[in-house]
Amino acid sequence: MSKQDHNRADARFNKPGQAKAGKSEQDIAAKAVLDNMARLKALRLAREAAEPPPAAKKARAKSSKKSGEKAPALSDWLAGQQSGGRRT
């Protein structure tokens, strides 16, 4: 193959009107998604920084029962529910 043939083949393969496809559509779409996620994260962090911190949760009130007391037996509880007007 002569140098002239080689140059002609290169010219046909690398047409001047065609731009190289550097990035595919999938790469461009993936970059757009990542850019959007980064933008949303920055907005969320800015919003959270502007808000006052949430108040600490209050401690639960202690039960009025002493730890040594036992709960009533089930039969006693059911009897109390029936006498109170509840149907079981």
N, C-alpha and C positions, 0 to 999 in steps of 0.2 A: 504494500500500500504506500503510495507516495505521500509526501507531505501535503500536496495540494488536495488529494482525496481525504486525507485526515482532517484538514481544515474545513472542507466542505461538509463532512459528516458532523463535525462539531457545530458548525453553523446551523445545520438542519436540526440537530438535537437541542441546542440552546438558542431557540429563536429569540430575537431581540424584543419582540412584542410580548413575550410571556415573562411574567415575573415569577421568581421562584416562590413556591408555596410555603415558605418559612414555617408557618404554624397552620395546623389544620383547624377546621371549624370546632372540633371537639376541644382542642387546647384553648381556643379563644373562649368557648362557653365555660370551661372549667375555671379559667382565670376570672371571668365575670362573676361566677358564683362565689369564688374565694374573696374577691374584692367586696362583694355585697355583704358577705358574712363578717368581714373585718369592719366594715362601716357600721353594721348593726351592733356589733360587739362594742365598738367605741361609743356609740350612742347610749347603749344600755349601761355601760360603766359610768358615763358622765351623768346619767339620770340617777343612778344609785348613789353616786358621790354627792349629788345635790340634795337628796332626801335626808332627813334626820334619821339616825339609827332607830330601829324599832325598840320600844320599851321592853325591859326584861320581863319575862313571865313571872307572875306572882306565884308564890309558893302555895300549894294546896292547903286548905284549912284542914286541920287535924280532925279526925273523926271524934264525935262526942263519946263514943264507946271507949271504954278502957281496953287495953290489950288483953287483960285477963278475962273479960266477959266473953261468954259464948253466945252465938246467935241462937234464937229459939229453934226448937225442933220443927221440922217441916209440918208435922201434924198440927202443932200448936199454931203455926203461922197460917195454915189453911183454915183452921177453925176461926181464927181472928178475921180472915178475909170474908168468910161466909157470914159471920155475925155482923160484919160491917156493911153488909148488903151487896157484896160482890159475888157473882156467880162464877164458878170454876168448871 
